[in-house]
């Protein structure tokens, strides 16, 4: 049962109690005109209370819709916030710019599959120098 139903039942109970009190305390000498005025006022009060309760029900329904919408927005925002990050593709590391620019011929020949001896002969460099440059580039990758 919703809270509106409890409020509605409570107000009806209070109204019935007031009606019973008025009926039971009615003095026998009261004329029918006075009694009719009292009965009319009670009915007017009942009608007013029913109208107010209906207005409250409508307002509560509107507020409930607003709250449900806000809750859905927060749920979506939470999902977006806590969503698992997309995996990042590893970046291929190339030798540092200094090594890359200065010794690009060595790296190009090495990528073509030439051995250290072949590269050294072709570029007229020492085998130790070519070997060292390639080792430094490999350390840079790690």
C-alpha positions in Angstrom: 0.0 0.0 0.0 1.3 3.4 -0.9 1.5 6.3 1.6 -1.3 8.0 -0.2 -3.6 5.2 0.6 -2.7 5.4 4.3 -3.2 9.2 4.3 -6.6 8.7 2.5 -7.7 6.1 5.0 -6.5 8.2 8.0 -8.4 11.3 6.7 -11.6 9.3 6.2 -11.3 7.9 9.7 -10.9 11.3 11.2 -13.9 12.5 9.2 -16.1 9.6 10.4 -15.0 10.2 14.0 -15.9 13.9 13.8 -19.3 12.9 12.2 -20.0 10.4 15.0 -19.1 13.0 17.7 -21.4 15.5 16.1 -24.2 13.0 15.9 -23.8 11.7 19.4 -23.4 15.1 21.0 -26.4 16.5 19.2 -28.7 18.1 21.6 -32.4 17.1 21.4 -33.5 20.8 21.5 -31.6 21.7 18.3 -33.9 22.4 15.5 -33.6 20.7 12.2 -32.3 23.9 10.5 -29.2 24.0 12.6 -28.6 20.3 12.1 -28.9 20.6 8.4 -26.3 23.4 8.4 -23.9 21.3 10.5 -24.5 18.3 8.1 -23.8 20.5 5.1 -20.6 21.9 6.6 -19.4 18.3 7.3 -20.1 17.3 3.7 -18.3 20.4 2.4 -15.3 19.5 4.6 -15.4 15.9 3.3 -15.5 17.2 -0.3 -12.6 19.6 0.3 -10.5 16.9 1.9 -11.2 14.5 -1.0 -10.2 17.2 -3.5 -7.0 18.0 -1.6 -6.2 14.2 -1.5 -6.7 13.9 -5.2 -4.4 16.9 -5.8 -1.8 15.3 -3.6 -2.0 12.0 -5.5 -1.5 13.8 -8.8 1.5 15.8 -7.4 3.1 12.7 -5.9 2.7 10.8 -9.2 4.5 13.7 -11.0 7.3 13.7 -8.4 7.6 9.9 -8.7 8.1 10.2 -12.4 10.7 12.9 -12.0 12.6 10.8 -9.4 12.5 7.7 -11.6 13.9 9.7 -14.5 16.7 11.1 -12.4 17.5 7.6 -11.0 17.8 6.3 -14.6 20.1 9.2 -15.6 22.3 8.5 -12.6 22.4 4.7 -13.4 23.5 5.5 -16.9 26.1 8.0 -15.7 27.4 5.4 -13.2 27.7 2.8 -16.0 29.6 5.3 -18.2 31.9 6.4 -15.3 32.8 2.9 -14.1 32.9 1.2 -17.6 36.0 -0.8 -18.2 38.6 1.1 -20.1 39.3 0.0 -23.6 42.5 -1.9 -24.1 45.3 0.2 -25.4 47.2 -1.2 -28.3 51.0 -1.4 -27.7 53.0 1.2 -29.5 55.8 -0.1 -31.6 59.0 1.4 -30.2 61.5 2.5 -32.7 65.0 3.3 -31.8 65.4 6.7 -30.2 65.4 9.6 -32.6 69.1 10.2 -32.1 70.0 6.7 -33.1 67.4 6.5 -35.8 68.5 9.7 -37.5 72.2 9.1 -37.3 72.3 5.4 -38.1 69.2 5.0 -40.3 71.3 3.2 -42.9 72.3 0.5 -40.4 68.7 0.0 -39.2 67.4 -0.2 -42.8 69.9 -2.8 -43.8 69.3 -4.8 -40.6 65.6 -4.8 -41.2 66.2 -6.1 -44.7 67.9 -9.1 -43.1 71.5 -8.4 -43.6 74.0 -9.6 -41.0 76.2 -7.4 -38.9 79.3 -8.3 -41.0 77.5 -7.5 -44.3 76.3 -4.2 -43.0 79.8 -3.3 -41.8 81.3 -4.1 -45.2 78.6 -2.3 -47.1 78.8 0.9 -45.0 82.5 0.7 -44.5 82.2 0.7 -40.7 83.6 -1.6 -38.1 81.8 -4.7 -37.1 82.0 -3.7 -33.4 80.4 -0.3 -34.2 77.5 -1.8 -36.1 77.0 -4.4 -33.4 77.0 -1.7 -30.6 74.5 0.5 -32.4 72.1 -2.4 -32.9 72.5 -3.4 -29.2 71.8 0.1 -28.1 68.7 0.2 -30.3 67.5 -3.1 -28.7 68.1 -1.7 -25.2 66.0 1.3 -26.1 63.2 -1.0 -27.2 63.1 -2.9 -24.0 
